[in-house]
């Protein structure tokens, strides 16, 4: 029996939305990239691999630091946008493939980066392969964005979930609640003996990323954060939401009605959203 959860199949939906994805999705703080490189003692000329490079927002930051980059993504349209972003830099090599399938040299990279993408990799393969391609002592550097619970967000979150439950109850039932930053970080710290379990907690545990094997592959889990208050209009929120796997999981026949009701919810609460968002970096070192 195939044990892969259905949610992982939605990792392939983004390629059809490459331009919209690039326009709507946020980039990543340079300070977190530099923190990961500092942890690995890496600088210009060192080799890194990026898993799930998408449209190249993280790739661009790595390229600007003159690293030798192998960037992997299964979406040809995503990589086409990423190529434009880095301007054909000779030190960036793109691979149109799943990380599970791509051929990469073993023990060749000082760091493996992945920004809001490693949860789409089959965990039974991904954690082991990440360790295999890293040099001994090499750094695993995973980044993500997360909306953080605050007082202002409560009413909007409640209204969003009620609307989602109306149109896609099976999706809402598996949607993790918003958590505050202290809870997120404390939970990850409590799970730091296994990098996969810590990352699964940060991602909301819906992707089932934890594997016992990862505890033997990686050690020295550390976290860093960049927290900001972000303002978005209703149109900006919906432009981003349409590029998410959550949106893709809603029945197409229900999407227009769902959007109309959610826009009403946003307007009742002042229009748009001012939220606390955290970019989180988790690093771990290959044993």
C-alpha positions in Angstrom: 0.0 0.0 0.0 1.3 3.5 -0.8 1.9 5.3 2.5 2.4 8.7 0.8 -0.3 11.1 2.2 -2.5 12.7 -0.5 -1.3 16.1 0.5 2.1 15.5 -1.0 0.7 15.2 -4.4 -0.1 18.9 -4.4 3.6 19.7 -4.6 3.2 19.6 -8.4 0.5 22.3 -8.8 2.8 25.3 -8.7 4.4 25.0 -12.1 1.2 26.0 -13.9 1.2 29.2 -11.9 4.9 30.2 -12.1 4.5 33.8 -13.1 1.7 34.4 -10.6 3.7 32.6 -7.9 6.7 34.7 -8.5 4.7 37.9 -8.3 2.8 37.1 -5.2 5.1 35.1 -2.9 7.5 36.8 -0.6 11.2 36.4 -0.7 13.5 35.5 2.2 15.6 37.7 4.6 19.2 38.0 3.5 20.2 37.9 7.2 18.9 34.3 7.6 20.8 33.2 4.5 23.9 34.8 5.9 23.3 33.1 9.2 23.2 29.7 7.5 26.3 30.3 5.5 28.2 31.5 8.7 27.2 28.4 10.5 28.7 26.3 7.6 31.7 28.5 7.3 30.8 29.0 3.6 31.8 31.7 1.2 32.4 32.5 -2.4 33.1 29.5 -4.5 31.7 26.9 -2.1 29.2 24.4 -3.4 25.6 24.3 -2.2 22.5 22.6 -3.5 19.0 24.1 -3.3 16.0 21.8 -3.2 12.8 23.2 -4.7 14.2 26.4 -6.0 10.9 27.5 -7.5 11.2 30.9 -9.2 14.6 31.6 -7.7 14.0 34.0 -4.9 16.4 32.2 -2.6 18.6 31.2 -5.5 19.1 34.9 -6.3 20.4 35.5 -2.8 22.8 32.5 -3.0 24.0 33.6 -6.4 24.7 37.1 -5.1 27.1 35.5 -2.6 29.1 33.9 -5.4 28.4 30.3 -4.4 28.4 27.4 -6.8 24.8 26.3 -6.9 22.9 23.2 -8.1 19.3 24.3 -8.0 16.7 21.5 -8.3 13.0 21.9 -9.0 10.5 19.6 -10.8 8.7 22.5 -12.6 10.2 23.6 -15.9 8.1 26.8 -15.9 9.3 27.7 -12.4 12.9 27.2 -13.4 12.4 29.3 -16.5 11.4 32.2 -14.2 14.4 31.4 -11.9 16.8 31.5 -14.9 15.6 35.0 -15.7 16.0 36.1 -12.1 19.6 35.1 -11.9 20.4 36.4 -15.4 22.0 33.2 -16.7 24.8 33.3 -14.0 27.4 30.7 -14.9 27.8 29.5 -11.3 24.1 28.5 -11.1 23.2 25.1 -12.6 19.5 24.2 -12.8 18.1 20.6 -12.7 14.5 20.0 -13.8 13.8 17.1 -11.6 12.4 15.9 -8.3 15.0 15.9 -5.5 14.2 12.2 -5.0 15.2 11.4 -8.6 18.0 13.9 -9.5 21.5 12.6 -9.8 23.8 14.6 -7.5 27.4 13.8 -6.3 27.8 12.4 -2.8 29.5 14.4 -0.1 29.9 17.3 -2.5 28.1 20.2 -0.9 28.8 22.4 2.1 25.1 23.2 2.6 21.7 22.1 1.4 19.1 24.9 1.3 15.4 24.6 0.8 12.9 27.4 1.2 9.2 26.4 1.8 9.8 23.3 -0.3 11.3 20.4 1.6 7.9 19.3 2.9 7.1 18.3 -0.7 10.0 15.8 -0.7 9.1 12.2 0.3 10.6 12.0 3.8 11.5 8.3 3.5 13.9 9.5 0.8 14.6 13.1 1.4 16.3 13.2 4.8 18.7 10.3 3.8 19.5 11.9 0.4 20.1 15.3 2.0 22.7 13.7 4.3 24.2 11.7 1.4 24.9 14.8 -0.8 26.3 16.9 2.1 29.9 16.9 3.1 30.6 15.5 6.6 29.6 18.4 8.9 27.7 20.1 6.1 24.7 22.2 7.0 21.1 21.5 6.3 19.3 24.9 6.0 15.5 25.0 5.8 13.5 28.2 5.6 9.8 28.9 5.8 7.3 31.7 6.2 4.6 31.4 8.8 1.7 33.7 9.9 2.0 34.1 13.7 -1.1 34.3 15.9 -1.8 37.6 17.5 -4.8 39.4 18.9 -5.7 41.2 15.7 -5.6 38.0 13.6 -8.1 36.0 15.8 -11.3 37.3 14.2 -10.0 37.0 10.7 -8.7 33.5 11.4 -12.0 32.4 12.8 -13.9 33.8 9.9 -11.6 32.2 7.4 -11.9 28.8 8.9 -15.6 29.0 9.1 -15.8 29.9 5.4 -13.3 27.2 4.5 -15.4 24.7 6.5 -18.5 25.7 4.6 -16.9 25.0 1.2 -14.2 22.5 1.9 -14.8 20.8 5.3 -12.2 18.1 4.6 -9.5 20.7 3.9 -10.4 22.7 7.0 -10.3 19.7 9.2 -6.6 19.1 8.4 -5.5 22.7 8.6 -3.3 23.4 11.6 -4.4 26.4 13.8 -2.3 29.6 13.9 0.2 29.4 16.7 2.1 32.2 18.5 5.9 32.5 17.9 6.8 31.4 21.4 4.8 28.2 21.0 6.3 27.5 17.6 9.9 27.9 18.8 9.4 26.1 22.1 7.9 23.2 20.3 10.7 23.0 17.9 13.3 23.3 20.7 11.6 20.4 22.5 12.0 18.2 19.3 15.5 19.2 18.3 16.9 15.7 19.0 15.4 14.9 15.5 15.6 17.5 12.8 12.8 16.0 10.9 10.5 16.0 13.9 11.4 19.7 14.6 10.7 20.7 11.0 7.4 18.7 11.0 6.3 20.7 14.1 7.2 24.0 12.5 5.3 23.1 9.3 2.2 22.2 11.3 2.6 18.4 11.2 0.1 18.0 8.3 2.9 16.7 6.0 4.0 13.9 8.2 7.7 14.7 7.7 9.2 13.0 10.8 11.3 9.9 10.4 13.3 8.2 13.2 16.3 7.8 10.8 16.8 11.6 10.6 17.9 11.7 14.3 21.0 9.6 13.3 21.7 11.7 10.2 21.6 15.3 11.6 22.6 16.9 14.9 22.9 20.4 16.4 19.5 21.8 15.4 19.4 25.6 15.7 16.7 28.2 14.9 16.8 31.8 13.8 13.9 34.1 13.1 13.1 37.3 11.3 9.7 38.8 12.5 7.8 41.6 10.8 4.4 43.2 10.7 3.2 42.9 7.1 0.3 44.8 5.5 -1.6 43.3 2.6 -4.7 44.4 0.7 -7.5 41.9 0.1 -6.4 41.7 -3.6 -2.8 41.0 -2.5 -3.9 38.3 -0.1 -6.0 36.6 -2.7 -3.2 36.8 -5.3 -1.0 34.9 -2.9 -3.7 32.5 -1.8 -4.4 31.4 -5.4 -0.7 30.2 -5.6 -1.0 27.9 -2.5 -1.6 24.1 -2.3 -4.5 24.9 0.1 -6.3 26.8 -2.7 -5.6 23.9 -5.1 -7.3 21.5 -2.7 -10.6 23.3 -2.8 -13.1 21.9 -5.3 -12.9 24.2 -8.4 -16.7 24.5 -8.4 -16.6 26.0 -4.9 -13.7 28.5 -5.3 -15.6 31.5 -6.6 -18.2 31.3 -3.8 -15.4 30.7 -1.2 -13.5 33.8 -2.4 -16.6 36.0 -2.3 -17.4 35.0 1.3 -13.8 35.4 2.4 -13.6 38.9 0.8 -16.7 39.8 2.8 -15.1 38.5 6.0 -12.0 40.6 5.3 -14.0 43.8 4.5 -16.1 43.3 7.7 -12.8 43.4 9.6 -11.4 46.5 8.0 -10.3 45.2 4.6 -7.0 43.5 4.0 -4.8 42.2 6.7 -2.0 43.4 8.9 -0.4 40.4 10.4 2.7 39.2 12.2 4.8 37.0 10.0 8.0 35.1 10.9 10.6 33.8 8.5 12.2 30.9 10.3 15.6 29.3 9.6 16.3 25.8 10.9 19.8 24.5 10.5 21.2 21.2 11.4 24.6 19.6 10.8 25.2 16.3 9.0 26.6 13.8 11.6 
